[in-house]
Amino acid sequence: MGDGISFRHTTRKTRKPSWPVLPLDVYELISSKLTLSDILRWKSVSRSCYNAIKYIVEKSPSFTWLAEPPCLLLYPDQDLDRTIDVDDGIIYDEGFVFYNLNSGKFSKLKNTIPKELSHGVFLGLSQGWVLFLSKKLEFVLLNPMLCGAQLPLPPLCSFPDIQRITYDLDQPIIKWRKPAVTFTSLELFSASFQSKVVVCPRWSCSSRIRNKDIFGVIVMYYVLVNNQETTGPYNLAFCNTNADVKWTKLDKQGGYKDIVWHQNHLYALRNDWSSVTVWGFENSLVPIKMNDIQSDGEAMRNLDDQYVRVSAYMIKTPEDLLLVWRTWTSMFFAFKLDCSYGRRRWIEVESIGNYALVLDRRQSMLISAGHDASRCDKNSIFLVEQLQTTDSRSNDLVAFDLKRREKGLENGLPAVWKDDWPVVLG
């Protein structure tokens, strides 16, 4: 990419480069070896660096950087007059706010939310891309990290299970098909719409599309009705970032609990907590079912009778695919997909190696732990948990040791998250 292209910034007086002229592929190679915070600092060095990184992001939306230390993301509510105290002064709600779990410090990206999205609905994030639903009921992918790149997606009116959208003055009236319910405002719809987003590099697994700048967006979604406490089963919807004019429902039956992109395929955990449907792009413009993994794990059946499960997460590691169950009492059980001897089954494990997991309600993040730069213990699970007392509620970070089966309060999260759920930045 970019052979023969270079970026130069010159001054008016000397006409000499203020930064060495580098080919674009060199910029891309260097950027791929840096973390996000390093890239943000690097692009501020000179105009040529800024232009090069902006060009890379716009021309290759699937570009990725090295993993950051674990962070939580707060999407600011523009209707609230809220400030955050940090060491350098006061941070106002003008952009995304990040909280580093290692250092306990805040950082933020100012002016990264376009005006048309400032009052939109935050739906989830994947691979550095944030999915919004704007006030105009249009889906938009935004990359707030690098130059605020935006990618329009098919509008809400084309989304599966939307029966009809009308307007009463300026307020949308959204009629949902199944379950049959009507929302009289965007705010009511967003409060009920539960989702998880997976951005997948479609070019890596489809022989019919050779443009690597096109990738797919998969949304796992569900609508809560009458303040019900449990969610699911979820459905799946798909579109791409280039040609699609509407969303496609992948499975009319639905019935999913979590999704993850693994080895160029989508793995979708079924509603029975253990079986998995694998989706791929083999000679197809939309994902198609490849096969089903029917687990025969005896350990899972034994746990079924002992614990009440409330959520499940699938996490990919460089070596394995993991499944994590969370119980009603916030205990965790981890399983590894074993494909030896021609069988596919989940095997319970007491160790996830030199890794730790950070979870919120739907997102999950795998991090390397136990080294000098990390304060997270290896083989541990960190859960952002909302704690309710008689007079208030707050969010705290709970640590769970997989081997000892023990949990404890790692540290209280800042007061800014007293009434808001932070999102794991994965």
ABEGO torsion letter per residue (X at the ends): XGBGBBBBBBBAAAGBBABBBBBAAAAAAAAAABBAAAAAAAAAABAAAAAAAAAAAAABAABBBBBBBBBBBBBBBAABBBBBBBAAEBBBBABBBBBBAAAGBBBBBBGABBAAAAABBBAEBBGGBBBBBBAAGBBBBBBAABGGBBBBBBBAAABBGBABBBBBEABBBBBBAOBBBBBABAAAAAAABBBBBBBBBAAAABAABABAABBBBBBBBBBBBGGBABBOBBBBBBBBAAABABBBBABAAEGBABBBBBGGBBBBBBAAGABBBBBBABGBABBBBABBBBBABAAAAAAAAABBBABBBBBBBAABBBBBBBBAAGBBBBBBBBABGGBBBBBBBABAEABBBBBBAABBBBBBBGBAABABBBGBBBBBBBBBBAABBBBBBBBBBAAAGBBBBABBBBAAAAABBBBBBX
